[in-house]
Amino acid sequence: MVYKYRTKGTCSRSIEFELNDGILGDVRFEGGCNGNLKGIASLVKGMKAEEVIERCSGISCGFKSTSCPDQLARALKEALGE
């Protein structure tokens, strides 16, 4: 299933991702730091959503209290109904 999440507090505007049986497929960020976000998307592809949540939750970006990886974790939690 494909999900779209509107990010809050980051340079990226949204995250679109595929989640099937708890496993991440393609992840695409709209806006943000293009190279870094392509790298994150590539690294998390094929991972269990719970592992991505565990690794990415709480990461901040500079002076911001959140980051694109943290927003991905929040999006996954929402998609999993947590």
PDB file with one MODEL, atoms N, CA, C and O in Angstrom:
MODEL        1
ATOM      1  N   MET A   1       0.843  -1.172   0.000  1.00  0.00           N
ATOM      2  CA  MET A   1       0.000   0.000   0.000  1.00  0.00           C
ATOM      3  C   MET A   1       0.895   1.245   0.000  1.00  0.00           C
ATOM      4  O   MET A   1       1.958   1.248   0.621  1.00  0.00           O
ATOM      5  N   VAL A   2       0.466   2.287  -0.690  1.00  0.00           N
ATOM      6  CA  VAL A   2       1.211   3.546  -0.775  1.00  0.00           C
ATOM      7  C   VAL A   2       0.599   4.550   0.198  1.00  0.00           C
ATOM      8  O   VAL A   2      -0.618   4.726   0.252  1.00  0.00           O
ATOM      9  N   TYR A   3       1.467   5.199   0.961  1.00  0.00           N
ATOM     10  CA  TYR A   3       1.049   6.206   1.937  1.00  0.00           C
ATOM     11  C   TYR A   3       1.711   7.534   1.593  1.00  0.00           C
ATOM     12  O   TYR A   3       2.809   7.570   1.039  1.00  0.00           O
ATOM     13  N   LYS A   4       1.027   8.627   1.929  1.00  0.00           N
ATOM     14  CA  LYS A   4       1.612   9.963   1.781  1.00  0.00           C
ATOM     15  C   LYS A   4       1.450  10.682   3.111  1.00  0.00           C
ATOM     16  O   LYS A   4       0.365  10.710   3.692  1.00  0.00           O
ATOM     17  N   TYR A   5       2.542  11.261   3.579  1.00  0.00           N
ATOM     18  CA  TYR A   5       2.565  11.935   4.879  1.00  0.00           C
ATOM     19  C   TYR A   5       3.089  13.350   4.691  1.00  0.00           C
ATOM     20  O   TYR A   5       4.152  13.547   4.103  1.00  0.00           O
ATOM     21  N   ARG A   6       2.348  14.336   5.187  1.00  0.00           N
ATOM     22  CA  ARG A   6       2.797  15.736   5.128  1.00  0.00           C
ATOM     23  C   ARG A   6       3.684  15.988   6.334  1.00  0.00           C
ATOM     24  O   ARG A   6       3.248  15.873   7.480  1.00  0.00           O
ATOM     25  N   THR A   7       4.924  16.329   6.063  1.00  0.00           N
ATOM     26  CA  THR A   7       5.890  16.544   7.137  1.00  0.00           C
ATOM     27  C   THR A   7       5.634  17.865   7.842  1.00  0.00           C
ATOM     28  O   THR A   7       4.998  18.769   7.301  1.00  0.00           O
ATOM     29  N   LYS A   8       6.148  17.955   9.068  1.00  0.00           N
ATOM     30  CA  LYS A   8       6.009  19.171   9.873  1.00  0.00           C
ATOM     31  C   LYS A   8       7.372  19.522  10.457  1.00  0.00           C
ATOM     32  O   LYS A   8       8.023  18.678  11.072  1.00  0.00           O
ATOM     33  N   GLY A   9       7.801  20.762  10.267  1.00  0.00           N
ATOM     34  CA  GLY A   9       9.035  21.238  10.884  1.00  0.00           C
ATOM     35  C   GLY A   9      10.311  20.872  10.162  1.00  0.00           C
ATOM     36  O   GLY A   9      11.393  20.969  10.743  1.00  0.00           O
ATOM     37  N   THR A  10      10.216  20.448   8.895  1.00  0.00           N
ATOM     38  CA  THR A  10      11.412  20.092   8.125  1.00  0.00           C
ATOM     39  C   THR A  10      11.409  20.804   6.780  1.00  0.00           C
ATOM     40  O   THR A  10      10.409  21.400   6.380  1.00  0.00           O
ATOM     41  N   CYS A  11      12.532  20.733   6.093  1.00  0.00           N
ATOM     42  CA  CYS A  11      12.630  21.320   4.755  1.00  0.00           C
ATOM     43  C   CYS A  11      11.819  20.519   3.737  1.00  0.00           C
ATOM     44  O   CYS A  11      11.282  21.086   2.786  1.00  0.00           O
ATOM     45  N   SER A  12      11.729  19.209   3.936  1.00  0.00           N
ATOM     46  CA  SER A  12      10.899  18.408   3.036  1.00  0.00           C
ATOM     47  C   SER A  12       9.429  18.718   3.332  1.00  0.00           C
ATOM     48  O   SER A  12       9.065  19.063   4.456  1.00  0.00           O
ATOM     49  N   ARG A  13       8.599  18.587   2.302  1.00  0.00           N
ATOM     50  CA  ARG A  13       7.183  18.911   2.441  1.00  0.00           C
ATOM     51  C   ARG A  13       6.322  17.672   2.671  1.00  0.00           C
ATOM     52  O   ARG A  13       5.285  17.741   3.331  1.00  0.00           O
ATOM     53  N   SER A  14       6.756  16.545   2.126  1.00  0.00           N
ATOM     54  CA  SER A  14       5.984  15.316   2.288  1.00  0.00           C
ATOM     55  C   SER A  14       6.872  14.105   2.029  1.00  0.00           C
ATOM     56  O   SER A  14       7.965  14.207   1.471  1.00  0.00           O
ATOM     57  N   ILE A  15       6.350  12.946   2.461  1.00  0.00           N
ATOM     58  CA  ILE A  15       7.014  11.669   2.231  1.00  0.00           C
ATOM     59  C   ILE A  15       5.964  10.727   1.667  1.00  0.00           C
ATOM     60  O   ILE A  15       4.868  10.602   2.213  1.00  0.00           O
ATOM     61  N   GLU A  16       6.305  10.073   0.577  1.00  0.00           N
ATOM     62  CA  GLU A  16       5.444   9.047   0.013  1.00  0.00           C
ATOM     63  C   GLU A  16       6.210   7.738   0.097  1.00  0.00           C
ATOM     64  O   GLU A  16       7.380   7.675  -0.280  1.00  0.00           O
ATOM     65  N   PHE A  17       5.561   6.697   0.588  1.00  0.00           N
ATOM     66  CA  PHE A  17       6.264   5.421   0.756  1.00  0.00           C
ATOM     67  C   PHE A  17       5.327   4.245   0.572  1.00  0.00           C
ATOM     68  O   PHE A  17       4.116   4.346   0.771  1.00  0.00           O
ATOM     69  N   GLU A  18       5.922   3.123   0.185  1.00  0.00           N
ATOM     70  CA  GLU A  18       5.199   1.868   0.045  1.00  0.00           C
ATOM     71  C   GLU A  18       5.458   1.044   1.292  1.00  0.00           C
ATOM     72  O   GLU A  18       6.592   0.957   1.763  1.00  0.00           O
ATOM     73  N   LEU A  19       4.410   0.440   1.825  1.00  0.00           N
ATOM     74  CA  LEU A  19       4.525  -0.414   3.006  1.00  0.00           C
ATOM     75  C   LEU A  19       3.672  -1.651   2.773  1.00  0.00           C
ATOM     76  O   LEU A  19       2.449  -1.568   2.660  1.00  0.00           O
ATOM     77  N   ASN A  20       4.334  -2.797   2.704  1.00  0.00           N
ATOM     78  CA  ASN A  20       3.649  -4.061   2.460  1.00  0.00           C
ATOM     79  C   ASN A  20       4.093  -5.078   3.503  1.00  0.00           C
ATOM     80  O   ASN A  20       5.275  -5.405   3.609  1.00  0.00           O
ATOM     81  N   ASP A  21       3.125  -5.570   4.269  1.00  0.00           N
ATOM     82  CA  ASP A  21       3.404  -6.541   5.333  1.00  0.00           C
ATOM     83  C   ASP A  21       4.495  -6.053   6.283  1.00  0.00           C
ATOM     84  O   ASP A  21       5.319  -6.843   6.744  1.00  0.00           O
ATOM     85  N   GLY A  22       4.500  -4.754   6.575  1.00  0.00           N
ATOM     86  CA  GLY A  22       5.453  -4.183   7.518  1.00  0.00           C
ATOM     87  C   GLY A  22       6.836  -3.934   6.958  1.00  0.00           C
ATOM     88  O   GLY A  22       7.744  -3.563   7.702  1.00  0.00           O
ATOM     89  N   ILE A  23       7.017  -4.132   5.651  1.00  0.00           N
ATOM     90  CA  ILE A  23       8.316  -3.923   4.997  1.00  0.00           C
ATOM     91  C   ILE A  23       8.225  -2.704   4.085  1.00  0.00           C
ATOM     92  O   ILE A  23       7.284  -2.559   3.305  1.00  0.00           O
ATOM     93  N   LEU A  24       9.224  -1.832   4.200  1.00  0.00           N
ATOM     94  CA  LEU A  24       9.256  -0.622   3.365  1.00  0.00           C
ATOM     95  C   LEU A  24       9.687  -0.938   1.947  1.00  0.00           C
ATOM     96  O   LEU A  24      10.620  -1.710   1.721  1.00  0.00           O
ATOM     97  N   GLY A  25       8.998  -0.334   0.999  1.00  0.00           N
ATOM     98  CA  GLY A  25       9.395  -0.395  -0.404  1.00  0.00           C
ATOM     99  C   GLY A  25      10.030   0.937  -0.770  1.00  0.00           C
ATOM    100  O   GLY A  25      10.893   1.439  -0.051  1.00  0.00           O
ATOM    101  N   ASP A  26       9.605   1.503  -1.879  1.00  0.00           N
ATOM    102  CA  ASP A  26      10.136   2.794  -2.316  1.00  0.00           C
ATOM    103  C   ASP A  26       9.721   3.899  -1.363  1.00  0.00           C
ATOM    104  O   ASP A  26       8.589   3.929  -0.879  1.00  0.00           O
ATOM    105  N   VAL A  27      10.657   4.811  -1.099  1.00  0.00           N
ATOM    106  CA  VAL A  27      10.413   5.991  -0.265  1.00  0.00           C
ATOM    107  C   VAL A  27      10.831   7.204  -1.078  1.00  0.00           C
ATOM    108  O   VAL A  27      11.928   7.234  -1.637  1.00  0.00           O
ATOM    109  N   ARG A  28       9.958   8.208  -1.147  1.00  0.00           N
ATOM    110  CA  ARG A  28      10.257   9.430  -1.884  1.00  0.00           C
ATOM    111  C   ARG A  28       9.919  10.640  -1.025  1.00  0.00           C
ATOM    112  O   ARG A  28       8.804  10.768  -0.520  1.00  0.00           O
ATOM    113  N   PHE A  29      10.892  11.520  -0.868  1.00  0.00           N
ATOM    114  CA  PHE A  29      10.692  12.764  -0.135  1.00  0.00           C
ATOM    115  C   PHE A  29      10.468  13.874  -1.149  1.00  0.00           C
ATOM    116  O   PHE A  29      11.126  13.903  -2.189  1.00  0.00           O
ATOM    117  N   GLU A  30       9.552  14.783  -0.860  1.00  0.00           N
ATOM    118  CA  GLU A  30       9.334  15.970  -1.687  1.00  0.00           C
ATOM    119  C   GLU A  30      10.007  17.135  -0.988  1.00  0.00           C
ATOM    120  O   GLU A  30       9.672  17.458   0.152  1.00  0.00           O
ATOM    121  N   GLY A  31      10.956  17.767  -1.667  1.00  0.00           N
ATOM    122  CA  GLY A  31      11.713  18.862  -1.077  1.00  0.00           C
ATOM    123  C   GLY A  31      12.829  18.324  -0.201  1.00  0.00           C
ATOM    124  O   GLY A  31      13.089  17.121  -0.180  1.00  0.00           O
ATOM    125  N   GLY A  32      13.480  19.211   0.515  1.00  0.00           N
ATOM    126  CA  GLY A  32      14.547  18.800   1.418  1.00  0.00           C
ATOM    127  C   GLY A  32      15.886  18.648   0.717  1.00  0.00           C
ATOM    128  O   GLY A  32      16.052  19.079  -0.424  1.00  0.00           O
ATOM    129  N   CYS A  33      16.832  18.037   1.398  1.00  0.00           N
ATOM    130  CA  CYS A  33      18.202  17.843   0.909  1.00  0.00           C
ATOM    131  C   CYS A  33      18.240  16.622  -0.002  1.00  0.00           C
ATOM    132  O   CYS A  33      18.309  15.488   0.472  1.00  0.00           O
ATOM    133  N   ASN A  34      18.197  16.851  -1.283  1.00  0.00           N
ATOM    134  CA  ASN A  34      18.012  15.813  -2.284  1.00  0.00           C
ATOM    135  C   ASN A  34      18.939  14.608  -2.101  1.00  0.00           C
ATOM    136  O   ASN A  34      18.458  13.478  -2.015  1.00  0.00           O
ATOM    137  N   GLY A  35      20.225  14.818  -2.041  1.00  0.00           N
ATOM    138  CA  GLY A  35      21.168  13.709  -1.943  1.00  0.00           C
ATOM    139  C   GLY A  35      21.020  12.921  -0.655  1.00  0.00           C
ATOM    140  O   GLY A  35      21.010  11.690  -0.671  1.00  0.00           O
ATOM    141  N   ASN A  36      20.905  13.628   0.461  1.00  0.00           N
ATOM    142  CA  ASN A  36      20.754  12.944   1.746  1.00  0.00           C
ATOM    143  C   ASN A  36      19.467  12.132   1.798  1.00  0.00           C
ATOM    144  O   ASN A  36      19.458  11.012   2.308  1.00  0.00           O
ATOM    145  N   LEU A  37      18.390  12.687   1.277  1.00  0.00           N
ATOM    146  CA  LEU A  37      17.108  11.996   1.339  1.00  0.00           C
ATOM    147  C   LEU A  37      17.053  10.813   0.383  1.00  0.00           C
ATOM    148  O   LEU A  37      16.394   9.815   0.677  1.00  0.00           O
ATOM    149  N   LYS A  38      17.731  10.906  -0.754  1.00  0.00           N
ATOM    150  CA  LYS A  38      17.841   9.746  -1.637  1.00  0.00           C
ATOM    151  C   LYS A  38      18.632   8.642  -0.938  1.00  0.00           C
ATOM    152  O   LYS A  38      18.311   7.461  -1.069  1.00  0.00           O
ATOM    153  N   GLY A  39      19.668   9.034  -0.195  1.00  0.00           N
ATOM    154  CA  GLY A  39      20.461   8.065   0.556  1.00  0.00           C
ATOM    155  C   GLY A  39      19.646   7.371   1.628  1.00  0.00           C
ATOM    156  O   GLY A  39      19.715   6.150   1.771  1.00  0.00           O
ATOM    157  N   ILE A  40      18.874   8.139   2.383  1.00  0.00           N
ATOM    158  CA  ILE A  40      18.018   7.561   3.425  1.00  0.00           C
ATOM    159  C   ILE A  40      17.015   6.601   2.784  1.00  0.00           C
ATOM    160  O   ILE A  40      16.821   5.488   3.274  1.00  0.00           O
ATOM    161  N   ALA A  41      16.383   7.025   1.700  1.00  0.00           N
ATOM    162  CA  ALA A  41      15.394   6.192   1.024  1.00  0.00           C
ATOM    163  C   ALA A  41      16.012   4.872   0.568  1.00  0.00           C
ATOM    164  O   ALA A  41      15.391   3.816   0.693  1.00  0.00           O
ATOM    165  N   SER A  42      17.216   4.933   0.049  1.00  0.00           N
ATOM    166  CA  SER A  42      17.901   3.725  -0.404  1.00  0.00           C
ATOM    167  C   SER A  42      18.262   2.810   0.761  1.00  0.00           C
ATOM    168  O   SER A  42      18.141   1.590   0.654  1.00  0.00           O
ATOM    169  N   LEU A  43      18.702   3.391   1.863  1.00  0.00           N
ATOM    170  CA  LEU A  43      19.105   2.599   3.028  1.00  0.00           C
ATOM    171  C   LEU A  43      17.945   1.891   3.708  1.00  0.00           C
ATOM    172  O   LEU A  43      18.115   0.780   4.209  1.00  0.00           O
ATOM    173  N   VAL A  44      16.771   2.508   3.738  1.00  0.00           N
ATOM    174  CA  VAL A  44      15.636   1.916   4.456  1.00  0.00           C
ATOM    175  C   VAL A  44      14.803   0.969   3.585  1.00  0.00           C
ATOM    176  O   VAL A  44      13.988   0.214   4.116  1.00  0.00           O
ATOM    177  N   LYS A  45      14.986   0.993   2.282  1.00  0.00           N
ATOM    178  CA  LYS A  45      14.223   0.117   1.395  1.00  0.00           C
ATOM    179  C   LYS A  45      14.483  -1.341   1.768  1.00  0.00           C
ATOM    180  O   LYS A  45      15.632  -1.771   1.867  1.00  0.00           O
ATOM    181  N   GLY A  46      13.414  -2.089   1.970  1.00  0.00           N
ATOM    182  CA  GLY A  46      13.520  -3.494   2.328  1.00  0.00           C
ATOM    183  C   GLY A  46      13.595  -3.755   3.823  1.00  0.00           C
ATOM    184  O   GLY A  46      13.584  -4.909   4.252  1.00  0.00           O
ATOM    185  N   MET A  47      13.671  -2.688   4.628  1.00  0.00           N
ATOM    186  CA  MET A  47      13.736  -2.849   6.087  1.00  0.00           C
ATOM    187  C   MET A  47      12.343  -2.983   6.682  1.00  0.00           C
ATOM    188  O   MET A  47      11.354  -2.539   6.098  1.00  0.00           O
ATOM    189  N   LYS A  48      12.283  -3.604   7.857  1.00  0.00           N
ATOM    190  CA  LYS A  48      11.035  -3.652   8.609  1.00  0.00           C
ATOM    191  C   LYS A  48      10.737  -2.249   9.131  1.00  0.00           C
ATOM    192  O   LYS A  48      11.637  -1.546   9.591  1.00  0.00           O
ATOM    193  N   ALA A  49       9.487  -1.854   9.058  1.00  0.00           N
ATOM    194  CA  ALA A  49       9.083  -0.524   9.503  1.00  0.00           C
ATOM    195  C   ALA A  49       9.471  -0.286  10.960  1.00  0.00           C
ATOM    196  O   ALA A  49       9.918   0.806  11.312  1.00  0.00           O
ATOM    197  N   GLU A  50       9.303  -1.303  11.811  1.00  0.00           N
ATOM    198  CA  GLU A  50       9.631  -1.152  13.236  1.00  0.00           C
ATOM    199  C   GLU A  50      11.107  -0.820  13.451  1.00  0.00           C
ATOM    200  O   GLU A  50      11.451  -0.049  14.346  1.00  0.00           O
ATOM    201  N   GLU A  51      11.980  -1.409  12.621  1.00  0.00           N
ATOM    202  CA  GLU A  51      13.410  -1.129  12.749  1.00  0.00           C
ATOM    203  C   GLU A  51      13.730   0.302  12.334  1.00  0.00           C
ATOM    204  O   GLU A  51      14.548   0.969  12.967  1.00  0.00           O
ATOM    205  N   VAL A  52      13.083   0.770  11.267  1.00  0.00           N
ATOM    206  CA  VAL A  52      13.282   2.153  10.824  1.00  0.00           C
ATOM    207  C   VAL A  52      12.797   3.109  11.910  1.00  0.00           C
ATOM    208  O   VAL A  52      13.457   4.106  12.204  1.00  0.00           O
ATOM    209  N   ILE A  53      11.652   2.807  12.502  1.00  0.00           N
ATOM    210  CA  ILE A  53      11.113   3.646  13.580  1.00  0.00           C
ATOM    211  C   ILE A  53      12.106   3.707  14.730  1.00  0.00           C
ATOM    212  O   ILE A  53      12.393   4.785  15.249  1.00  0.00           O
ATOM    213  N   GLU A  54      12.628   2.561  15.126  1.00  0.00           N
ATOM    214  CA  GLU A  54      13.577   2.502  16.236  1.00  0.00           C
ATOM    215  C   GLU A  54      14.845   3.303  15.953  1.00  0.00           C
ATOM    216  O   GLU A  54      15.351   4.004  16.829  1.00  0.00           O
ATOM    217  N   ARG A  55      15.349   3.198  14.743  1.00  0.00           N
ATOM    218  CA  ARG A  55      16.608   3.868  14.393  1.00  0.00           C
ATOM    219  C   ARG A  55      16.460   5.366  14.145  1.00  0.00           C
ATOM    220  O   ARG A  55      17.383   6.132  14.420  1.00  0.00           O
ATOM    221  N   CYS A  56      15.305   5.790  13.627  1.00  0.00           N
ATOM    222  CA  CYS A  56      15.150   7.175  13.174  1.00  0.00           C
ATOM    223  C   CYS A  56      14.381   8.085  14.124  1.00  0.00           C
ATOM    224  O   CYS A  56      14.467   9.307  14.001  1.00  0.00           O
ATOM    225  N   SER A  57      13.637   7.523  15.062  1.00  0.00           N
ATOM    226  CA  SER A  57      12.854   8.349  15.989  1.00  0.00           C
ATOM    227  C   SER A  57      13.752   9.223  16.842  1.00  0.00           C
ATOM    228  O   SER A  57      14.765   8.772  17.378  1.00  0.00           O
ATOM    229  N   GLY A  58      13.362  10.474  16.955  1.00  0.00           N
ATOM    230  CA  GLY A  58      14.065  11.395  17.840  1.00  0.00           C
ATOM    231  C   GLY A  58      15.279  12.084  17.258  1.00  0.00           C
ATOM    232  O   GLY A  58      15.921  12.878  17.946  1.00  0.00           O
ATOM    233  N   ILE A  59      15.616  11.802  15.999  1.00  0.00           N
ATOM    234  CA  ILE A  59      16.754  12.486  15.374  1.00  0.00           C
ATOM    235  C   ILE A  59      16.363  13.935  15.099  1.00  0.00           C
ATOM    236  O   ILE A  59      15.293  14.203  14.552  1.00  0.00           O
ATOM    237  N   SER A  60      17.228  14.859  15.477  1.00  0.00           N
ATOM    238  CA  SER A  60      16.957  16.277  15.214  1.00  0.00           C
ATOM    239  C   SER A  60      17.853  16.759  14.072  1.00  0.00           C
ATOM    240  O   SER A  60      18.813  16.089  13.693  1.00  0.00           O
ATOM    241  N   CYS A  61      17.523  17.927  13.536  1.00  0.00           N
ATOM    242  CA  CYS A  61      18.288  18.522  12.443  1.00  0.00           C
ATOM    243  C   CYS A  61      18.654  19.942  12.848  1.00  0.00           C
ATOM    244  O   CYS A  61      17.800  20.828  12.875  1.00  0.00           O
ATOM    245  N   GLY A  62      19.921  20.152  13.159  1.00  0.00           N
ATOM    246  CA  GLY A  62      20.354  21.478  13.592  1.00  0.00           C
ATOM    247  C   GLY A  62      19.595  21.912  14.823  1.00  0.00           C
ATOM    248  O   GLY A  62      19.558  21.189  15.819  1.00  0.00           O
ATOM    249  N   PHE A  63      18.987  23.087  14.766  1.00  0.00           N
ATOM    250  CA  PHE A  63      18.242  23.627  15.901  1.00  0.00           C
ATOM    251  C   PHE A  63      16.799  23.128  15.948  1.00  0.00           C
ATOM    252  O   PHE A  63      16.069  23.430  16.892  1.00  0.00           O
ATOM    253  N   LYS A  64      16.385  22.364  14.933  1.00  0.00           N
ATOM    254  CA  LYS A  64      15.002  21.873  14.868  1.00  0.00           C
ATOM    255  C   LYS A  64      14.835  20.664  15.796  1.00  0.00           C
ATOM    256  O   LYS A  64      15.787  19.916  16.019  1.00  0.00           O
ATOM    257  N   SER A  65      13.644  20.479  16.326  1.00  0.00           N
ATOM    258  CA  SER A  65      13.386  19.351  17.225  1.00  0.00           C
ATOM    259  C   SER A  65      13.055  18.069  16.464  1.00  0.00           C
ATOM    260  O   SER A  65      12.840  17.027  17.083  1.00  0.00           O
ATOM    261  N   THR A  66      13.009  18.129  15.143  1.00  0.00           N
ATOM    262  CA  THR A  66      12.710  16.967  14.302  1.00  0.00           C
ATOM    263  C   THR A  66      13.647  16.980  13.102  1.00  0.00           C
ATOM    264  O   THR A  66      14.474  17.881  12.959  1.00  0.00           O
ATOM    265  N   SER A  67      13.514  15.991  12.255  1.00  0.00           N
ATOM    266  CA  SER A  67      14.327  15.873  11.047  1.00  0.00           C
ATOM    267  C   SER A  67      13.544  15.044  10.035  1.00  0.00           C
ATOM    268  O   SER A  67      12.482  14.510  10.355  1.00  0.00           O
ATOM    269  N   CYS A  68      14.059  14.937   8.834  1.00  0.00           N
ATOM    270  CA  CYS A  68      13.388  14.105   7.833  1.00  0.00           C
ATOM    271  C   CYS A  68      13.351  12.633   8.265  1.00  0.00           C
ATOM    272  O   CYS A  68      12.314  11.991   8.094  1.00  0.00           O
ATOM    273  N   PRO A  69      14.445  12.065   8.824  1.00  0.00           N
ATOM    274  CA  PRO A  69      14.344  10.687   9.310  1.00  0.00           C
ATOM    275  C   PRO A  69      13.325  10.544  10.440  1.00  0.00           C
ATOM    276  O   PRO A  69      12.590   9.557  10.481  1.00  0.00           O
ATOM    277  N   ASP A  70      13.269  11.510  11.353  1.00  0.00           N
ATOM    278  CA  ASP A  70      12.284  11.478  12.438  1.00  0.00           C
ATOM    279  C   ASP A  70      10.873  11.559  11.867  1.00  0.00           C
ATOM    280  O   ASP A  70       9.972  10.875  12.353  1.00  0.00           O
ATOM    281  N   GLN A  71      10.670  12.381  10.848  1.00  0.00           N
ATOM    282  CA  GLN A  71       9.357  12.488  10.220  1.00  0.00           C
ATOM    283  C   GLN A  71       8.978  11.180   9.525  1.00  0.00           C
ATOM    284  O   GLN A  71       7.807  10.799   9.523  1.00  0.00           O
ATOM    285  N   LEU A  72       9.950  10.495   8.942  1.00  0.00           N
ATOM    286  CA  LEU A  72       9.686   9.189   8.345  1.00  0.00           C
ATOM    287  C   LEU A  72       9.234   8.206   9.425  1.00  0.00           C
ATOM    288  O   LEU A  72       8.292   7.444   9.213  1.00  0.00           O
ATOM    289  N   ALA A  73       9.893   8.220  10.567  1.00  0.00           N
ATOM    290  CA  ALA A  73       9.499   7.354  11.683  1.00  0.00           C
ATOM    291  C   ALA A  73       8.069   7.664  12.119  1.00  0.00           C
ATOM    292  O   ALA A  73       7.283   6.749  12.369  1.00  0.00           O
ATOM    293  N   ARG A  74       7.733   8.938  12.210  1.00  0.00           N
ATOM    294  CA  ARG A  74       6.369   9.330  12.594  1.00  0.00           C
ATOM    295  C   ARG A  74       5.342   8.870  11.558  1.00  0.00           C
ATOM    296  O   ARG A  74       4.254   8.409  11.903  1.00  0.00           O
ATOM    297  N   ALA A  75       5.714   9.007  10.277  1.00  0.00           N
ATOM    298  CA  ALA A  75       4.820   8.564   9.192  1.00  0.00           C
ATOM    299  C   ALA A  75       4.581   7.062   9.276  1.00  0.00           C
ATOM    300  O   ALA A  75       3.457   6.596   9.086  1.00  0.00           O
ATOM    301  N   LEU A  76       5.630   6.310   9.559  1.00  0.00           N
ATOM    302  CA  LEU A  76       5.499   4.859   9.660  1.00  0.00           C
ATOM    303  C   LEU A  76       4.638   4.464  10.852  1.00  0.00           C
ATOM    304  O   LEU A  76       3.813   3.555  10.756  1.00  0.00           O
ATOM    305  N   LYS A  77       4.831   5.146  11.971  1.00  0.00           N
ATOM    306  CA  LYS A  77       3.998   4.877  13.144  1.00  0.00           C
ATOM    307  C   LYS A  77       2.524   5.095  12.808  1.00  0.00           C
ATOM    308  O   LYS A  77       1.664   4.292  13.168  1.00  0.00           O
ATOM    309  N   GLU A  78       2.254   6.194  12.114  1.00  0.00           N
ATOM    310  CA  GLU A  78       0.873   6.496  11.714  1.00  0.00           C
ATOM    311  C   GLU A  78       0.328   5.413  10.788  1.00  0.00           C
ATOM    312  O   GLU A  78      -0.808   4.968  10.948  1.00  0.00           O
ATOM    313  N   ALA A  79       1.138   4.993   9.821  1.00  0.00           N
ATOM    314  CA  ALA A  79       0.700   3.972   8.861  1.00  0.00           C
ATOM    315  C   ALA A  79       0.444   2.634   9.558  1.00  0.00           C
ATOM    316  O   ALA A  79      -0.447   1.883   9.159  1.00  0.00           O
ATOM    317  N   LEU A  80       1.214   2.344  10.581  1.00  0.00           N
ATOM    318  CA  LEU A  80       1.033   1.100  11.322  1.00  0.00           C
ATOM    319  C   LEU A  80      -0.061   1.195  12.370  1.00  0.00           C
ATOM    320  O   LEU A  80      -0.408   0.202  13.009  1.00  0.00           O
ATOM    321  N   GLY A  81      -0.606   2.402  12.545  1.00  0.00           N
ATOM    322  CA  GLY A  81      -1.688   2.608  13.494  1.00  0.00           C
ATOM    323  C   GLY A  81      -1.233   2.666  14.944  1.00  0.00           C
ATOM    324  O   GLY A  81      -2.001   2.357  15.855  1.00  0.00           O
ATOM    325  N   GLU A  82       0.015   3.061  15.155  1.00  0.00           N
ATOM    326  CA  GLU A  82       0.559   3.164  16.525  1.00  0.00           C
ATOM    327  C   GLU A  82       0.254   4.507  17.147  1.00  0.00           C
ATOM    328  O   GLU A  82       0.636   4.760  18.289  1.00  0.00           O
TER     329      GLU A  82
ENDMDL
END
